Amino acid sequence: MSPDLIIVLALLAATIVMFALNRPRMDVVALIMMTVLPLTGVISVPESLAGLSDPNSTHPARTAATDGSLRDLASYLPRKASTPS
């Protein structure tokens, strides 16, 4: 096995453990891996940042933001309707 493959597999194992323990949060784990991979020399900095331009990489964040906004709106509307004008 090549050294790059060993590094990637070790980082993958660390990522899975961090996801399973939920320590730190998932977004922090993703940022850690985006930082560590170029620092190890496995990929270049432009390659690590290229993933951010893909709409699929931002989809979970957009979904969570939309969900949170809708939940806030759903809890706000009944209170607003019951408040006398």
LOBA-92387 format. One record per residue (C-alpha): residue in three letters; residue number from 1; x negated, y negated, z. Coordinates in steps of 0.2 Angstrom, whole numbers, padded with zeros to 4 digits, always signed. Each point is the difference from the previous one (the first is absolute). Layout:
KOLKE	ALA	NUM	X	Y	Z
...
***
This chain:
KOLKE	MET	1	+0000	+0000	+0000
KOLKE	SER	2	-0006	-0017	-0004
KOLKE	PRO	3	-0003	-0013	+0014
KOLKE	ASP	4	+0014	-0011	-0007
KOLKE	LEU	5	+0013	+0014	+0001
KOLKE	ILE	6	-0005	+0004	+0018
KOLKE	ILE	7	+0002	-0019	+0005
KOLKE	VAL	8	+0017	-0001	-0009
KOLKE	LEU	9	+0006	+0017	+0009
KOLKE	ALA	10	-0006	-0006	+0017
KOLKE	LEU	11	+0009	-0017	-0002
KOLKE	LEU	12	+0016	+0009	-0006
KOLKE	ALA	13	-0001	+0011	+0015
KOLKE	ALA	14	-0002	-0016	+0011
KOLKE	THR	15	+0014	-0008	-0009
KOLKE	ILE	16	+0012	+0015	+0003
KOLKE	VAL	17	-0004	+0000	+0018
KOLKE	MET	18	+0003	-0018	+0002
KOLKE	PHE	19	+0016	+0001	-0009
KOLKE	ALA	20	+0005	+0015	+0011
KOLKE	LEU	21	-0004	-0009	+0016
KOLKE	ASN	22	+0007	-0017	-0006
KOLKE	ARG	23	-0015	-0008	+0007
KOLKE	PRO	24	-0004	-0013	-0007
KOLKE	ARG	25	+0016	-0005	-0010
KOLKE	MET	26	+0001	+0007	-0018
KOLKE	ASP	27	-0004	-0017	-0008
KOLKE	VAL	28	-0015	-0002	+0010
KOLKE	VAL	29	-0006	+0018	-0005
KOLKE	ALA	30	+0002	-0004	-0018
KOLKE	LEU	31	-0010	-0016	+0002
KOLKE	ILE	32	-0013	+0009	+0009
KOLKE	MET	33	-0002	+0013	-0014
KOLKE	MET	34	+0000	-0014	-0013
KOLKE	THR	35	-0015	-0008	+0010
KOLKE	VAL	36	-0009	+0016	+0004
KOLKE	LEU	37	+0000	+0008	-0018
KOLKE	PRO	38	-0010	-0014	-0008
KOLKE	LEU	39	-0011	-0002	+0015
KOLKE	THR	40	-0005	+0019	-0002
KOLKE	GLY	41	-0004	-0003	-0019
KOLKE	VAL	42	+0013	+0013	-0005
KOLKE	ILE	43	+0010	-0014	-0010
KOLKE	SER	44	-0004	-0018	-0005
KOLKE	VAL	45	+0008	-0015	+0008
KOLKE	PRO	46	+0010	-0004	-0016
KOLKE	GLU	47	+0006	+0018	-0001
KOLKE	SER	48	+0006	-0001	+0018
KOLKE	LEU	49	+0009	-0016	-0003
KOLKE	ALA	50	+0008	+0006	-0017
KOLKE	GLY	51	+0012	+0011	+0009
KOLKE	LEU	52	+0008	-0016	+0008
KOLKE	SER	53	+0005	-0006	-0018
KOLKE	ASP	54	+0011	+0016	-0002
KOLKE	PRO	55	+0018	-0004	+0004
KOLKE	ASN	56	+0002	+0018	+0007
KOLKE	SER	57	-0013	-0004	+0014
KOLKE	THR	58	+0011	-0015	+0006
KOLKE	HIS	59	+0017	+0009	-0001
KOLKE	PRO	60	+0000	+0006	+0018
KOLKE	ALA	61	-0003	-0017	+0007
KOLKE	ARG	62	+0013	-0008	-0011
KOLKE	THR	63	+0013	+0013	+0005
KOLKE	ALA	64	-0004	-0002	+0019
KOLKE	ALA	65	+0001	-0019	-0002
KOLKE	THR	66	+0017	+0001	-0009
KOLKE	ASP	67	+0006	+0013	+0013
KOLKE	GLY	68	-0004	-0011	+0014
KOLKE	SER	69	+0007	-0015	-0008
KOLKE	LEU	70	+0017	+0009	-0003
KOLKE	ARG	71	+0000	+0006	+0018
KOLKE	ASP	72	-0003	-0017	+0007
KOLKE	LEU	73	+0014	-0007	-0012
KOLKE	ALA	74	+0012	+0014	+0005
KOLKE	SER	75	-0003	-0004	+0019
KOLKE	TYR	76	+0002	-0019	-0003
KOLKE	LEU	77	+0016	+0000	-0010
KOLKE	PRO	78	+0012	+0007	+0013
KOLKE	ARG	79	-0007	-0012	+0014
KOLKE	LYS	80	+0002	-0014	-0012
KOLKE	ALA	81	+0018	+0005	-0005
KOLKE	SER	82	+0005	+0001	+0019
KOLKE	THR	83	-0007	-0017	+0005
KOLKE	PRO	84	+0013	-0013	-0001
KOLKE	SER	85	-0004	-0015	-0011
***
